[in-house]
Amino acid sequence: MITIEEKEKIWNSVSIEFSDDEMLRDLHFIRELMEIIRRDIDKPKSIKEIGILVREEFKKWLEIHPEYVACK
């Protein structure tokens, strides 16, 4: 749904903005993913459905970049 290039761009942006706090970095990355999904979906979805989609997108991101996990 969200391309790797888009995720890389978002990640770079939040990494610069929240360079001192990994948890805030991750939260803002997830928030940005939520905004994209909410904006790009065809029909209105519940917060729960959007959350499930975001979780899937974040999981795909971490499979590609496992070194970015803040909580180990």
Secondary structure as UniProt FT lines:
FT   HELIX           4..17
FT   TURN            18..20
FT   HELIX           22..40
FT   HELIX           47..64
FT   HELIX           66..68
//
